[in-house]
Amino acid sequence: MSDCSDLIGMPYRLGANGSDGHIDCIHLCYTALERMGIEAPPFKQSWYEASKWDVCRDLMRWGLRVEKAEYDGDILLLPQQSWAFAVTWQTGILYVNRRMEKIQWSSVHLFTTYHCFRTKGN
């Protein structure tokens, strides 16, 4: 079983990949997927400036659009200031809490609006 608990509380910084103790939402998903042994979608630097719909199209090439997050490794696009990546883990969601500027884990049931994608391998 994968362990992502050390990601909780990690400080957020846009563009950070975790190597300096900070991480952003995209790299949070990539780190969690790697630990879960799930192949991540091809990374695109352009996602930082892309619309939610452009990112959704890219994620559809990697996985399937599903109605709700149910499995570890499901990728979510959350409606935050614009949009943000998140990932399911241990029946909850790892995401960037923008107010606290840290990675948080919350029950999946607390999230009602999101776009969700699941790898075609699951």
C-alpha positions as CSV (number, residue, x, y, z in Angstrom):
1,M,0.0,0.0,0.0
2,S,1.3,3.4,-0.9
3,D,2.0,6.1,1.8
4,C,1.3,9.7,0.9
5,S,0.9,10.9,4.5
6,D,4.1,12.8,4.5
7,L,2.6,15.1,1.8
8,I,0.0,16.4,4.1
9,G,1.0,19.7,5.5
10,M,3.7,20.3,2.8
11,P,3.8,24.0,1.9
12,Y,2.4,25.0,-1.5
13,R,4.3,27.0,-4.0
14,L,3.4,27.3,-7.7
15,G,5.8,25.3,-9.9
16,A,7.5,23.5,-7.0
17,N,8.1,19.7,-7.4
18,G,8.7,18.8,-3.8
19,S,12.5,18.7,-4.0
20,D,12.8,21.7,-1.7
21,G,10.0,20.9,0.7
22,H,7.4,22.8,-1.3
23,I,5.0,21.4,-3.9
24,D,2.2,22.5,-6.3
25,C,-1.0,20.8,-7.2
26,I,0.3,19.2,-10.4
27,H,3.4,17.8,-8.8
28,L,1.3,16.6,-5.8
29,C,-0.6,14.4,-8.2
30,Y,2.5,13.1,-9.9
31,T,4.2,12.3,-6.6
32,A,1.1,10.5,-5.3
33,L,0.6,8.5,-8.5
34,E,4.2,7.5,-8.5
35,R,3.9,6.2,-5.0
36,M,0.7,4.3,-5.9
37,G,2.4,2.7,-8.8
38,I,0.0,4.3,-11.3
39,E,1.3,5.7,-14.6
40,A,0.8,9.5,-14.7
41,P,-0.5,11.3,-17.7
42,P,2.2,13.0,-19.8
43,F,3.2,16.2,-18.1
44,K,2.6,19.5,-20.0
45,Q,4.2,22.7,-18.8
46,S,1.4,24.5,-20.6
47,W,-1.1,23.3,-18.0
48,Y,0.0,26.2,-15.8
49,E,-1.6,28.6,-18.3
50,A,-4.2,26.3,-20.0
51,S,-7.9,26.4,-19.6
52,K,-9.7,23.8,-17.6
53,W,-11.1,22.4,-20.8
54,D,-7.7,22.0,-22.4
55,V,-6.4,20.1,-19.4
56,C,-9.6,17.9,-19.4
57,R,-8.9,17.0,-23.1
58,D,-5.4,16.0,-22.2
59,L,-6.5,13.9,-19.3
60,M,-9.1,12.2,-21.5
61,R,-6.2,10.9,-23.6
62,W,-4.7,9.3,-20.4
63,G,-7.8,8.1,-18.7
64,L,-11.6,7.9,-18.6
65,R,-13.9,10.6,-17.3
66,V,-15.8,9.3,-14.3
67,E,-18.7,10.7,-12.3
68,K,-17.1,10.5,-8.9
69,A,-13.7,9.9,-7.2
70,E,-13.7,6.4,-5.8
71,Y,-10.2,4.9,-6.3
72,D,-6.8,5.8,-5.2
73,G,-5.1,7.6,-8.0
74,D,-8.2,9.2,-9.5
75,I,-7.2,12.7,-10.7
76,L,-9.6,15.6,-10.0
77,L,-9.8,19.1,-11.3
78,L,-11.2,21.3,-8.5
79,P,-12.9,24.6,-9.0
80,Q,-10.6,26.8,-6.9
81,Q,-9.5,30.3,-7.9
82,S,-9.4,29.0,-11.4
83,W,-8.9,25.2,-11.2
84,A,-6.5,22.9,-9.4
85,F,-5.3,19.3,-9.6
86,A,-6.1,16.9,-6.7
87,V,-5.8,13.2,-6.3
88,T,-7.7,10.5,-4.3
89,W,-5.9,8.6,-1.7
90,Q,-7.3,6.5,1.3
91,T,-10.9,7.4,0.6
92,G,-10.1,11.1,0.6
93,I,-8.6,13.8,-1.5
94,L,-5.1,15.2,-1.3
95,Y,-5.3,18.8,-2.5
96,V,-3.9,22.3,-2.0
97,N,-5.8,24.3,0.6
98,R,-5.3,27.7,-0.9
99,R,-6.2,29.5,2.3
100,M,-3.6,27.7,4.3
101,E,-1.2,27.2,1.4
102,K,-0.5,23.6,2.4
103,I,-1.4,20.2,1.2
104,Q,-4.5,18.8,3.0
105,W,-6.5,15.6,3.0
106,S,-10.2,15.7,3.3
107,S,-13.0,13.1,2.9
108,V,-14.1,12.7,-0.7
109,H,-17.6,13.4,0.4
110,L,-16.8,17.0,1.2
111,F,-16.1,17.7,-2.5
112,T,-19.2,18.0,-4.6
113,T,-18.0,19.8,-7.7
114,Y,-15.1,18.5,-9.7
115,H,-14.1,16.8,-12.9
116,C,-12.6,13.3,-12.3
117,F,-10.4,11.1,-14.4
118,R,-9.3,7.5,-13.9
119,T,-6.4,5.8,-15.6
120,K,-7.6,3.4,-18.2
121,G,-5.5,0.7,-16.4
122,N,-7.8,0.7,-13.3
